[in-house]
Amino acid sequence: MSESSGFPGFHSHSYDRDYTRPLFRVASFSDSGDEQERNAPSPRGRSHSMSRTASSKVAAPSRLSQSASKMSMKKLQQVVDEMSMEDEEMELMKEKYTKLLLGEDMSGSGKGVCTAVMATSPRSDILMNLPALEKLETMLLGILDSFDKREFWYADQRNQSFNESKKSFQRSEDKWWLPEPCVPDSGLSDRMHRELQQKRDQASQIHKMAMEINSGILSEMQVPLSYLETLPKSGRVGVGDAIYRYMSSGDQFSPEHLLNFLNLSSEHEALEIADRVEAAMYVWRRKASTTHVVSKWEDVTEMNADGDKNLILASRARSLLLCLKQRFPGLSQTTLDTSKIQYNKDIGQAILESYSRVLESLAHNIVSWIDDILMADENAKKGHKIRMQKQDGVADIMVHGSFITYVDRNG
């Protein structure tokens, strides 16, 4: 007969005793044996012990969380401090660069420029030349627009229907592709002739100003090293003995007389002389720079050359080049000018040089076009005068330097 009761889950004392130890171990968190079970404290004592153990276990995580919180706050404070230091360094760097860029004194002596009244200013060469070039362009366009009411026209010389007997202008062979100007048989009216002459003079002045600006811009460009390496050993070798003797002799130098002596008949010959004179000029400038400090060679003249032969020759060479370009306004660019334009890295100078060169070319073309019309007008008036004299029955014709009288028998 079993000793267990009839209630499910209820056991006898002996059976319960075998399973009380695991229960007591779990309850008391102890791994001791039966000895410890017999000596176990009362339930009240166990309850008090369990409460202290639980409180100690609760307190330990609390202290741990407080320590972790303190460490996190400390690290966070370090990060904040480092960020603030970086911000201060960044602001200090910005301030230094701002002062450096605006030109303020970094030495602390108080001689810097006040940034409150500073304003950006363009380059002096652009400030001077760009408005002048824009004004010249406006004047040239005004001249072109004024040809709305004209008494001349153009005919293509390749047109076979053009009456050769009425041609009053003969185009030179070097510009055979250009159309030829035509005027009435009696020529232009006096009013139109005066207007054309005024426009020609105006375009000629514009051409000189544009050429002067272009020459000044090119002179400010750096001379390429490749050009300096090709210079002759002496200026005399560069220009030749004849030109050198004329340039170096006497106190008075006339570039016009020298050009008359050279008797240049074509632009090709003029360009060759210009290249030789320009190369010699830089040879003399380089020799003079060993004993003189020159900030701007264009300001050097014979008056302030202090008797230095190289300075005098360089000044005379420059005046000869200017006179040569004025006598041959359509002269191509010299070897030095082409080299400067090719190796130039200054965008501002490149813009000013190309702008002035275009205006110089346009002004020269306008002068040439008006000259062609005036020449056609002159030839037409001469032919008209002869025809009128023939109609009157008498014409004075020059034959071998003497006049004869032509009598119209049909009259």
DOKESE-218226 format. One record per residue (C-alpha): x, y, z. Coordinates in nm, 2 decimals. Example, Ala and Ser with C-alpha at 12.3 -4.5 7.8 and 13.67 -1.06 7.14 Angstrom:
% DOKESE-218226
<xx->1.23&yy->-0.45&zz->0.78>
<xx->1.37&yy->-0.11&zz->0.71>
END
This chain:
% DOKESE-218226
<xx->0.00&yy->0.00&zz->0.00>
<xx->0.15&yy->0.32&zz->-0.10>
<xx->0.20&yy->0.59&zz->0.15>
<xx->0.11&yy->0.87&zz->-0.08>
<xx->-0.22&yy->1.04&zz->-0.03>
<xx->-0.50&yy->1.05&zz->-0.28>
<xx->-0.45&yy->1.42&zz->-0.37>
<xx->-0.25&yy->1.47&zz->-0.67>
<xx->0.09&yy->1.64&zz->-0.62>
<xx->0.10&yy->1.56&zz->-0.25>
<xx->0.37&yy->1.32&zz->-0.13>
<xx->0.47&yy->1.16&zz->0.19>
<xx->0.73&yy->1.29&zz->0.43>
<xx->1.01&yy->1.05&zz->0.31>
<xx->0.95&yy->1.13&zz->-0.06>
<xx->0.93&yy->1.50&zz->0.01>
<xx->1.25&yy->1.49&zz->0.20>
<xx->1.44&yy->1.36&zz->-0.10>
<xx->1.33&yy->1.66&zz->-0.30>
<xx->1.35&yy->1.93&zz->-0.04>
<xx->1.71&yy->2.00&zz->-0.09>
<xx->1.69&yy->2.11&zz->-0.45>
<xx->1.40&yy->2.34&zz->-0.35>
<xx->1.60&yy->2.48&zz->-0.06>
<xx->1.91&yy->2.53&zz->-0.28>
<xx->1.71&yy->2.72&zz->-0.52>
<xx->1.55&yy->2.92&zz->-0.25>
<xx->1.87&yy->3.00&zz->-0.06>
<xx->2.11&yy->3.01&zz->-0.35>
<xx->2.33&yy->2.76&zz->-0.17>
<xx->2.52&yy->2.45&zz->-0.29>
<xx->2.58&yy->2.31&zz->0.06>
<xx->2.47&yy->1.96&zz->0.16>
<xx->2.24&yy->1.82&zz->0.43>
<xx->2.46&yy->1.97&zz->0.70>
<xx->2.39&yy->2.31&zz->0.58>
<xx->2.02&yy->2.23&zz->0.55>
<xx->2.00&yy->2.13&zz->0.91>
<xx->2.19&yy->2.43&zz->1.02>
<xx->1.99&yy->2.66&zz->0.79>
<xx->1.85&yy->2.97&zz->0.96>
<xx->1.49&yy->3.02&zz->1.03>
<xx->1.26&yy->3.13&zz->0.76>
<xx->1.27&yy->3.48&zz->0.90>
<xx->1.65&yy->3.48&zz->0.89>
<xx->1.64&yy->3.34&zz->0.54>
<xx->1.41&yy->3.61&zz->0.44>
<xx->1.63&yy->3.88&zz->0.58>
<xx->1.94&yy->3.73&zz->0.42>
<xx->1.77&yy->3.71&zz->0.09>
<xx->1.66&yy->4.07&zz->0.11>
<xx->2.02&yy->4.18&zz->0.18>
<xx->2.15&yy->3.97&zz->-0.11>
<xx->1.89&yy->4.11&zz->-0.34>
<xx->1.96&yy->4.47&zz->-0.23>
<xx->2.33&yy->4.42&zz->-0.28>
<xx->2.27&yy->4.28&zz->-0.63>
<xx->2.05&yy->4.58&zz->-0.71>
<xx->2.30&yy->4.82&zz->-0.57>
<xx->2.59&yy->4.68&zz->-0.78>
<xx->2.43&yy->4.75&zz->-1.11>
<xx->2.33&yy->5.09&zz->-0.99>
<xx->2.68&yy->5.18&zz->-0.90>
<xx->2.80&yy->5.03&zz->-1.23>
<xx->2.55&yy->5.24&zz->-1.43>
<xx->2.66&yy->5.55&zz->-1.24>
<xx->3.03&yy->5.48&zz->-1.32>
<xx->2.94&yy->5.42&zz->-1.68>
<xx->2.74&yy->5.74&zz->-1.69>
<xx->3.03&yy->5.94&zz->-1.54>
<xx->3.27&yy->5.79&zz->-1.80>
<xx->3.03&yy->5.87&zz->-2.08>
<xx->2.99&yy->6.23&zz->-1.97>
<xx->3.36&yy->6.26&zz->-1.94>
<xx->3.42&yy->6.13&zz->-2.29>
<xx->3.13&yy->6.35&zz->-2.42>
<xx->3.29&yy->6.65&zz->-2.26>
<xx->3.62&yy->6.57&zz->-2.41>
<xx->3.46&yy->6.55&zz->-2.76>
<xx->3.29&yy->6.88&zz->-2.70>
<xx->3.61&yy->7.04&zz->-2.59>
<xx->3.80&yy->6.91&zz->-2.89>
<xx->3.52&yy->7.03&zz->-3.13>
<xx->3.53&yy->7.37&zz->-2.97>
<xx->3.91&yy->7.39&zz->-3.01>
<xx->3.88&yy->7.29&zz->-3.37>
<xx->3.62&yy->7.56&zz->-3.42>
<xx->3.84&yy->7.82&zz->-3.26>
<xx->4.14&yy->7.71&zz->-3.48>
<xx->3.92&yy->7.73&zz->-3.79>
<xx->3.80&yy->8.08&zz->-3.70>
<xx->4.15&yy->8.19&zz->-3.64>
<xx->4.26&yy->8.05&zz->-3.97>
<xx->3.98&yy->8.22&zz->-4.15>
<xx->4.07&yy->8.55&zz->-3.99>
<xx->4.44&yy->8.52&zz->-4.09>
<xx->4.36&yy->8.43&zz->-4.45>
<xx->4.11&yy->8.71&zz->-4.47>
<xx->4.36&yy->8.96&zz->-4.35>
<xx->4.62&yy->8.82&zz->-4.58>
<xx->4.40&yy->8.83&zz->-4.89>
<xx->4.27&yy->9.18&zz->-4.81>
<xx->4.62&yy->9.31&zz->-4.76>
<xx->4.60&yy->9.38&zz->-4.39>
<xx->4.92&yy->9.40&zz->-4.19>
<xx->5.01&yy->9.06&zz->-4.03>
<xx->5.30&yy->9.19&zz->-3.83>
<xx->5.09&yy->9.37&zz->-3.57>
<xx->5.25&yy->9.71&zz->-3.64>
<xx->4.91&yy->9.86&zz->-3.74>
<xx->5.02&yy->9.96&zz->-4.09>
<xx->4.77&yy->9.74&zz->-4.27>
<xx->4.48&yy->9.85&zz->-4.49>
<xx->4.15&yy->9.89&zz->-4.32>
<xx->3.92&yy->9.63&zz->-4.47>
<xx->3.60&yy->9.83&zz->-4.40>
<xx->3.67&yy->10.09&zz->-4.69>
<xx->3.85&yy->9.85&zz->-4.93>
<xx->3.71&yy->9.80&zz->-5.29>
<xx->3.82&yy->9.58&zz->-5.58>
<xx->3.99&yy->9.77&zz->-5.86>
<xx->4.07&yy->9.64&zz->-6.21>
<xx->4.41&yy->9.63&zz->-6.36>
<xx->4.55&yy->9.96&zz->-6.48>
<xx->4.61&yy->9.84&zz->-6.84>
<xx->4.25&yy->9.71&zz->-6.87>
<xx->4.11&yy->10.02&zz->-6.70>
<xx->4.29&yy->10.25&zz->-6.95>
<xx->4.27&yy->10.06&zz->-7.27>
<xx->3.94&yy->9.87&zz->-7.27>
<xx->3.71&yy->10.18&zz->-7.26>
<xx->3.93&yy->10.35&zz->-7.53>
<xx->3.90&yy->10.04&zz->-7.75>
<xx->3.52&yy->10.03&zz->-7.70>
<xx->3.50&yy->10.40&zz->-7.80>
<xx->3.71&yy->10.33&zz->-8.11>
<xx->3.48&yy->10.04&zz->-8.21>
<xx->3.17&yy->10.26&zz->-8.17>
<xx->3.33&yy->10.52&zz->-8.40>
<xx->3.42&yy->10.27&zz->-8.66>
<xx->3.07&yy->10.12&zz->-8.66>
<xx->2.93&yy->10.47&zz->-8.70>
<xx->3.14&yy->10.52&zz->-9.01>
<xx->3.02&yy->10.20&zz->-9.16>
<xx->2.66&yy->10.28&zz->-9.08>
<xx->2.68&yy->10.62&zz->-9.24>
<xx->2.72&yy->10.47&zz->-9.59>
<xx->2.35&yy->10.43&zz->-9.62>
<xx->2.31&yy->10.70&zz->-9.89>
<xx->2.60&yy->10.66&zz->-10.13>
<xx->2.68&yy->10.75&zz->-10.49>
<xx->2.91&yy->10.46&zz->-10.56>
<xx->2.88&yy->10.09&zz->-10.60>
<xx->3.09&yy->9.78&zz->-10.66>
<xx->3.12&yy->9.56&zz->-10.96>
<xx->3.29&yy->9.23&zz->-10.98>
<xx->3.58&yy->9.25&zz->-11.22>
<xx->3.53&yy->8.88&zz->-11.31>
<xx->3.19&yy->8.97&zz->-11.45>
<xx->3.22&yy->8.96&zz->-11.83>
<xx->2.92&yy->9.20&zz->-11.88>
<xx->3.11&yy->9.48&zz->-11.71>
<xx->3.19&yy->9.75&zz->-11.97>
<xx->3.57&yy->9.78&zz->-11.98>
<xx->3.55&yy->10.12&zz->-12.15>
<xx->3.37&yy->10.27&zz->-11.85>
<xx->3.62&yy->10.14&zz->-11.58>
<xx->3.75&yy->10.43&zz->-11.38>
<xx->3.95&yy->10.22&zz->-11.14>
<xx->4.21&yy->9.95&zz->-11.20>
<xx->4.27&yy->9.71&zz->-10.91>
<xx->4.63&yy->9.62&zz->-10.83>
<xx->4.73&yy->9.26&zz->-10.89>
<xx->4.80&yy->9.18&zz->-10.53>
<xx->4.43&yy->9.24&zz->-10.44>
<xx->4.27&yy->9.10&zz->-10.76>
<xx->4.00&yy->8.92&zz->-10.56>
<xx->3.84&yy->9.24&zz->-10.43>
<xx->3.55&yy->9.41&zz->-10.62>
<xx->3.62&yy->9.73&zz->-10.80>
<xx->3.44&yy->10.06&zz->-10.70>
<xx->3.23&yy->10.23&zz->-10.96>
<xx->3.11&yy->10.59&zz->-10.96>
<xx->2.89&yy->10.79&zz->-11.20>
<xx->3.05&yy->10.90&zz->-11.53>
<xx->3.07&yy->11.26&zz->-11.40>
<xx->3.22&yy->11.15&zz->-11.07>
<xx->3.09&yy->11.20&zz->-10.72>
<xx->2.92&yy->11.51&zz->-10.60>
<xx->3.12&yy->11.77&zz->-10.40>
<xx->2.91&yy->11.69&zz->-10.09>
<xx->2.98&yy->11.31&zz->-10.12>
<xx->3.35&yy->11.38&zz->-10.19>
<xx->3.38&yy->11.59&zz->-9.87>
<xx->3.20&yy->11.33&zz->-9.66>
<xx->3.43&yy->11.06&zz->-9.78>
<xx->3.74&yy->11.26&zz->-9.72>
<xx->3.62&yy->11.34&zz->-9.36>
<xx->3.54&yy->10.97&zz->-9.30>
<xx->3.88&yy->10.87&zz->-9.43>
<xx->4.06&yy->11.12&zz->-9.20>
<xx->3.86&yy->10.99&zz->-8.91>
<xx->3.93&yy->10.63&zz->-8.98>
<xx->4.30&yy->10.71&zz->-9.03>
<xx->4.31&yy->10.87&zz->-8.68>
<xx->4.13&yy->10.56&zz->-8.53>
<xx->4.38&yy->10.34&zz->-8.70>
<xx->4.68&yy->10.53&zz->-8.55>
<xx->4.53&yy->10.51&zz->-8.20>
<xx->4.44&yy->10.14&zz->-8.23>
<xx->4.79&yy->10.07&zz->-8.36>
<xx->4.95&yy->10.27&zz->-8.07>
<xx->4.74&yy->10.07&zz->-7.81>
<xx->4.83&yy->9.74&zz->-7.98>
<xx->5.20&yy->9.84&zz->-7.98>
<xx->5.19&yy->9.93&zz->-7.61>
<xx->5.02&yy->9.61&zz->-7.52>
<xx->5.27&yy->9.40&zz->-7.71>
<xx->5.56&yy->9.59&zz->-7.55>
<xx->5.43&yy->9.49&zz->-7.21>
<xx->5.42&yy->9.12&zz->-7.29>
<xx->5.72&yy->8.91&zz->-7.19>
<xx->5.97&yy->8.83&zz->-7.45>
<xx->5.98&yy->8.45&zz->-7.49>
<xx->6.31&yy->8.28&zz->-7.42>
<xx->6.29&yy->8.11&zz->-7.76>
<xx->6.32&yy->8.45&zz->-7.93>
<xx->6.61&yy->8.57&zz->-7.71>
<xx->6.80&yy->8.26&zz->-7.80>
<xx->6.79&yy->8.35&zz->-8.17>
<xx->6.92&yy->8.71&zz->-8.14>
<xx->7.24&yy->8.80&zz->-8.32>
<xx->7.56&yy->8.85&zz->-8.13>
<xx->7.56&yy->9.23&zz->-8.20>
<xx->7.31&yy->9.48&zz->-8.32>
<xx->7.54&yy->9.58&zz->-8.61>
<xx->7.52&yy->9.22&zz->-8.74>
<xx->7.14&yy->9.23&zz->-8.71>
<xx->7.07&yy->9.55&zz->-8.91>
<xx->7.37&yy->9.54&zz->-9.15>
<xx->7.65&yy->9.79&zz->-9.20>
<xx->7.46&yy->10.04&zz->-9.40>
<xx->7.17&yy->10.09&zz->-9.16>
<xx->7.41&yy->10.07&zz->-8.86>
<xx->7.63&yy->10.36&zz->-8.99>
<xx->7.32&yy->10.57&zz->-9.05>
<xx->7.18&yy->10.50&zz->-8.70>
<xx->7.51&yy->10.55&zz->-8.52>
<xx->7.64&yy->10.86&zz->-8.70>
<xx->7.55&yy->11.22&zz->-8.59>
<xx->7.35&yy->11.37&zz->-8.31>
<xx->7.03&yy->11.40&zz->-8.52>
<xx->6.85&yy->11.09&zz->-8.64>
<xx->6.56&yy->11.10&zz->-8.89>
<xx->6.38&yy->10.76&zz->-8.94>
<xx->6.20&yy->10.91&zz->-9.24>
<xx->6.52&yy->10.99&zz->-9.41>
<xx->6.65&yy->10.64&zz->-9.34>
<xx->6.34&yy->10.48&zz->-9.49>
<xx->6.37&yy->10.71&zz->-9.80>
<xx->6.73&yy->10.59&zz->-9.83>
<xx->6.63&yy->10.23&zz->-9.81>
<xx->6.36&yy->10.29&zz->-10.08>
<xx->6.14&yy->9.99&zz->-9.97>
<xx->5.90&yy->9.90&zz->-10.25>
<xx->5.70&yy->9.62&zz->-10.10>
<xx->5.56&yy->9.51&zz->-9.76>
<xx->5.77&yy->9.20&zz->-9.78>
<xx->6.09&yy->9.41&zz->-9.78>
<xx->5.95&yy->9.63&zz->-9.50>
<xx->5.87&yy->9.33&zz->-9.28>
<xx->6.22&yy->9.19&zz->-9.33>
<xx->6.37&yy->9.53&zz->-9.23>
<xx->6.14&yy->9.54&zz->-8.93>
<xx->6.25&yy->9.20&zz->-8.81>
<xx->6.61&yy->9.29&zz->-8.83>
<xx->6.58&yy->9.63&zz->-8.66>
<xx->6.36&yy->9.48&zz->-8.38>
<xx->6.62&yy->9.20&zz->-8.31>
<xx->6.90&yy->9.46&zz->-8.30>
<xx->6.69&yy->9.68&zz->-8.06>
<xx->6.67&yy->9.39&zz->-7.81>
<xx->7.04&yy->9.32&zz->-7.84>
<xx->7.11&yy->9.69&zz->-7.75>
<xx->6.86&yy->9.68&zz->-7.47>
<xx->7.01&yy->9.37&zz->-7.32>
<xx->7.36&yy->9.53&zz->-7.33>
<xx->7.23&yy->9.85&zz->-7.18>
<xx->7.05&yy->9.67&zz->-6.90>
<xx->7.39&yy->9.55&zz->-6.76>
<xx->7.47&yy->9.91&zz->-6.66>
<xx->7.12&yy->10.07&zz->-6.63>
<xx->6.80&yy->9.98&zz->-6.46>
<xx->6.51&yy->10.06&zz->-6.69>
<xx->6.16&yy->10.00&zz->-6.57>
<xx->5.99&yy->10.10&zz->-6.91>
<xx->6.19&yy->10.10&zz->-7.23>
<xx->5.92&yy->10.31&zz->-7.41>
<xx->6.02&yy->10.60&zz->-7.18>
<xx->6.38&yy->10.59&zz->-7.29>
<xx->6.48&yy->10.86&zz->-7.54>
<xx->6.80&yy->11.01&zz->-7.67>
<xx->6.74&yy->11.30&zz->-7.43>
<xx->6.76&yy->11.08&zz->-7.11>
<xx->7.00&yy->10.82&zz->-7.25>
<xx->7.29&yy->10.98&zz->-7.05>
<xx->7.52&yy->10.94&zz->-7.36>
<xx->7.50&yy->10.56&zz->-7.34>
<xx->7.55&yy->10.43&zz->-7.70>
<xx->7.33&yy->10.12&zz->-7.65>
<xx->7.04&yy->10.32&zz->-7.51>
<xx->7.06&yy->10.57&zz->-7.79>
<xx->7.07&yy->10.30&zz->-8.06>
<xx->6.78&yy->10.12&zz->-7.89>
<xx->6.57&yy->10.44&zz->-7.88>
<xx->6.65&yy->10.51&zz->-8.25>
<xx->6.56&yy->10.15&zz->-8.34>
<xx->6.22&yy->10.19&zz->-8.18>
<xx->6.15&yy->10.52&zz->-8.35>
<xx->6.24&yy->10.35&zz->-8.68>
<xx->6.00&yy->10.07&zz->-8.62>
<xx->5.72&yy->10.31&zz->-8.55>
<xx->5.78&yy->10.51&zz->-8.86>
<xx->5.80&yy->10.19&zz->-9.06>
<xx->5.47&yy->10.07&zz->-8.94>
<xx->5.31&yy->10.41&zz->-9.01>
<xx->5.44&yy->10.41&zz->-9.37>
<xx->5.32&yy->10.05&zz->-9.42>
<xx->5.00&yy->10.04&zz->-9.21>
<xx->4.90&yy->9.70&zz->-9.35>
<xx->5.24&yy->9.55&zz->-9.24>
<xx->5.21&yy->9.20&zz->-9.10>
<xx->5.32&yy->9.12&zz->-8.74>
<xx->5.69&yy->9.08&zz->-8.69>
<xx->5.86&yy->8.77&zz->-8.57>
<xx->5.87&yy->8.90&zz->-8.21>
<xx->5.51&yy->9.00&zz->-8.20>
<xx->5.40&yy->8.66&zz->-8.33>
<xx->5.62&yy->8.49&zz->-8.07>
<xx->5.48&yy->8.70&zz->-7.79>
<xx->5.12&yy->8.63&zz->-7.89>
<xx->5.20&yy->8.26&zz->-7.92>
<xx->5.36&yy->8.22&zz->-7.58>
<xx->5.16&yy->8.48&zz->-7.39>
<xx->4.98&yy->8.34&zz->-7.08>
<xx->4.82&yy->8.67&zz->-6.96>
<xx->4.45&yy->8.65&zz->-7.05>
<xx->4.40&yy->9.03&zz->-7.00>
<xx->4.68&yy->9.11&zz->-7.23>
<xx->4.56&yy->8.86&zz->-7.49>
<xx->4.21&yy->9.01&zz->-7.49>
<xx->4.34&yy->9.37&zz->-7.53>
<xx->4.59&yy->9.27&zz->-7.80>
<xx->4.34&yy->9.08&zz->-8.01>
<xx->4.07&yy->9.35&zz->-7.96>
<xx->4.31&yy->9.64&zz->-8.07>
<xx->4.44&yy->9.43&zz->-8.36>
<xx->4.09&yy->9.37&zz->-8.50>
<xx->4.01&yy->9.74&zz->-8.47>
<xx->4.34&yy->9.84&zz->-8.63>
<xx->4.27&yy->9.60&zz->-8.92>
<xx->3.91&yy->9.73&zz->-8.97>
<xx->4.02&yy->10.10&zz->-8.96>
<xx->4.29&yy->10.03&zz->-9.22>
<xx->4.04&yy->9.85&zz->-9.45>
<xx->3.80&yy->10.14&zz->-9.43>
<xx->4.08&yy->10.38&zz->-9.52>
<xx->4.18&yy->10.16&zz->-9.81>
<xx->3.82&yy->10.13&zz->-9.93>
<xx->3.77&yy->10.51&zz->-9.93>
<xx->4.10&yy->10.56&zz->-10.11>
<xx->3.98&yy->10.33&zz->-10.38>
<xx->3.66&yy->10.52&zz->-10.42>
<xx->3.83&yy->10.86&zz->-10.42>
<xx->4.07&yy->10.73&zz->-10.69>
<xx->3.78&yy->10.61&zz->-10.90>
<xx->3.62&yy->10.95&zz->-10.85>
<xx->3.93&yy->11.13&zz->-10.96>
<xx->3.97&yy->10.91&zz->-11.28>
<xx->3.60&yy->10.95&zz->-11.36>
<xx->3.62&yy->11.33&zz->-11.33>
<xx->3.92&yy->11.34&zz->-11.55>
<xx->3.75&yy->11.13&zz->-11.82>
<xx->3.44&yy->11.34&zz->-11.79>
<xx->3.64&yy->11.66&zz->-11.84>
<xx->3.80&yy->11.52&zz->-12.15>
<xx->3.47&yy->11.42&zz->-12.29>
<xx->3.32&yy->11.76&zz->-12.22>
<xx->3.61&yy->11.93&zz->-12.40>
<xx->3.57&yy->11.70&zz->-12.70>
<xx->3.20&yy->11.80&zz->-12.71>
<xx->3.30&yy->12.17&zz->-12.73>
<xx->3.53&yy->12.09&zz->-13.02>
<xx->3.86&yy->12.17&zz->-12.86>
<xx->4.06&yy->11.95&zz->-12.63>
<xx->4.40&yy->12.01&zz->-12.49>
<xx->4.60&yy->11.69&zz->-12.50>
<xx->4.95&yy->11.66&zz->-12.37>
<xx->5.18&yy->11.47&zz->-12.61>
<xx->5.55&yy->11.42&zz->-12.51>
<xx->5.53&yy->11.71&zz->-12.27>
<xx->5.38&yy->11.96&zz->-12.51>
<xx->5.01&yy->12.07&zz->-12.58>
<xx->4.84&yy->12.04&zz->-12.91>
<xx->4.50&yy->12.16&zz->-13.01>
<xx->4.24&yy->11.91&zz->-13.12>
<xx->3.98&yy->12.04&zz->-13.36>
<xx->3.65&yy->11.86&zz->-13.40>
<xx->3.58&yy->11.85&zz->-13.77>
<xx->3.23&yy->11.72&zz->-13.71>
<xx->3.14&yy->12.04&zz->-13.54>
END
